[in-house]
Amino acid sequence: MKCTLAELRNKEIINIKTGTRLGYVDDIEFDTEDSMVKSFIVYGRARLFGFLGREDDIIITCDDIAIVGVDTVLVSIDDAELAKRHSNNLKTLLK
């Protein structure tokens, strides 16, 4: 199935391991050398209308994607792995 970024942004991401709704696809990360999509990014929610910043972004690698459907993207990832990625992303940003 082919899908444009505009169509992808309207798909909700749901974790099938926990049943939680993670949000909508806000951005994608791809490798320019091999032209492959590496991950989907869900931006963190604004805290207090943005005055207190945002929550951490959720990075979902292509290995975690179970299926891309018509309306949703189903992913299979543990909450502990999501938390680990958040801390690694924060460390990368602070460097």
N, C-alpha and C positions, 0 to 999 in steps of 0.2 A: 504494500500500500504506500503510495506517495502522499506526502503531507507537507504543506508549506508552513513557514514559521507563523504566519497569521492564523492558520487553522490550528496549529499546535498550541498557540496562546489561549485558545478557547477550551482546551481540554483540562479537566481537573485531574490532579494526581492523587491517587488513593493507595495507601499502603495495605496490601492484602494480608500481611502478617498480623497487623493490629487493628485494621479497619478504620484507621484515622485518615482524615482528609488533610493532605499536606498543602494544598493550594493549587494555583494554576501555574502553568509554565510561563515564566517571565522572560527567560533568556536561554540561549544555548551556548555551549562551549564546543568549538571544533578545532581540530588540528589542521593547520594550513598545509602541512607537508604531505599528508595522506588524504586530505579532504574527508575525514571521518568525524562524525559527531561524537564527542567524548562524554558530555553530560548535559542534563537539564538543570536549570537554576530557578528556584522559587525564592523570590525576594522575601526577606523577613517583614513581618507586620510592623507598622508604625506604633510606637508607644506614646500614649497621650497626644494624639494628633500630630506626631512627629517631633514634638518638643523635647522628648526624652530619647530621641534616636529611633533605631529600629532593632528588632530582634535579628538574630543571625540568619543569613541566607541558608537555604537548604540545597545542597548539591547532590544530585542524583545521577550516578554514573550509568552508562548504558548497560553495564553488567547487571544492575539492579532492576532494570525494566523487564517486567514479565510480558506485557502486551500493550500495544497502543491501539485502543479501540476508537470507535466513532466519536464518543463523547468524553472518554476518560483514558488516562494512562495508569495502568496498574503496575505497581512496583512491589518488590519483595525485599524489605530491608529491616533489620532489627533496630529498635530504638537506641540501643547502646552504640551501634555503628553510626547512627545519625549524630549522636552526641559527640562521638570521637571525631567525626569529620568537622563539626562546628569548632571544636577546640583547635584542630589542626589548621583550619581556615583562618581563625583569629590569630594564631601564631604567625602565619604567613603574612598577614596584613600588617602586623606590628613590626616586622623586620625592616 
